[in-house]
Amino acid sequence: MMPDTLQMLATITVIALATFATRVLPFLCFGSREPPAMLSTIEKNLPPMILLLLVIYCLKDVQWFLAPYGIPELFTIGIVAGLHLWKRNAMLSIFAGTGLYMALVQFNVFSFL
């Protein structure tokens, strides 16, 4: 085998083992007993916190003082929030939000500002 191929196989093997270990570890640690309350709290609150961080990260480069003043982003966030509160379907919210934002930006809907 070529050195690049060997390095690639070694990298894939290490990543696969690390992924497997992170999946197995909770079962090894908590297989026969209840997880601590702190872990349950983290499990309950981590997904919304991660989504909030993703929203903040996505908004960090918005030019708030230049046209279109972040209106496509804010409009899409409002639609996604409303859609999610109405349907309670994460996949629908994600795909509809992505599609709506791409349409607003690609078709330059807010060019009149």
BELCORLIN-V838122 format. One record per residue. N is the residue number from 1. RES is the residue in three letters. SS is DSSP state (hx for helix, st for strand, lp for the rest). Layout:
BEGIN
N	RES	SS
N	RES	SS
END
This chain:
BEGIN
1	MET	lp
2	MET	lp
3	PRO	hx
4	ASP	hx
5	THR	hx
6	LEU	hx
7	GLN	hx
8	MET	hx
9	LEU	hx
10	ALA	hx
11	THR	hx
12	ILE	hx
13	THR	hx
14	VAL	hx
15	ILE	hx
16	ALA	hx
17	LEU	hx
18	ALA	hx
19	THR	hx
20	PHE	hx
21	ALA	hx
22	THR	hx
23	ARG	hx
24	VAL	hx
25	LEU	hx
26	PRO	hx
27	PHE	hx
28	LEU	hx
29	CYS	hx
30	PHE	hx
31	GLY	lp
32	SER	lp
33	ARG	lp
34	GLU	lp
35	PRO	lp
36	PRO	lp
37	ALA	hx
38	MET	hx
39	LEU	hx
40	SER	hx
41	THR	hx
42	ILE	hx
43	GLU	hx
44	LYS	hx
45	ASN	hx
46	LEU	hx
47	PRO	hx
48	PRO	hx
49	MET	hx
50	ILE	hx
51	LEU	hx
52	LEU	hx
53	LEU	hx
54	LEU	hx
55	VAL	hx
56	ILE	hx
57	TYR	hx
58	CYS	hx
59	LEU	hx
60	LYS	lp
61	ASP	lp
62	VAL	lp
63	GLN	lp
64	TRP	lp
65	PHE	lp
66	LEU	lp
67	ALA	lp
68	PRO	lp
69	TYR	lp
70	GLY	lp
71	ILE	hx
72	PRO	hx
73	GLU	hx
74	LEU	hx
75	PHE	hx
76	THR	hx
77	ILE	hx
78	GLY	hx
79	ILE	hx
80	VAL	hx
81	ALA	hx
82	GLY	hx
83	LEU	hx
84	HIS	hx
85	LEU	hx
86	TRP	hx
87	LYS	hx
88	ARG	lp
89	ASN	lp
90	ALA	hx
91	MET	hx
92	LEU	hx
93	SER	hx
94	ILE	hx
95	PHE	hx
96	ALA	hx
97	GLY	hx
98	THR	hx
99	GLY	hx
100	LEU	hx
101	TYR	hx
102	MET	hx
103	ALA	hx
104	LEU	hx
105	VAL	hx
106	GLN	hx
107	PHE	lp
108	ASN	lp
109	VAL	lp
110	PHE	lp
111	SER	lp
112	PHE	lp
113	LEU	lp
END
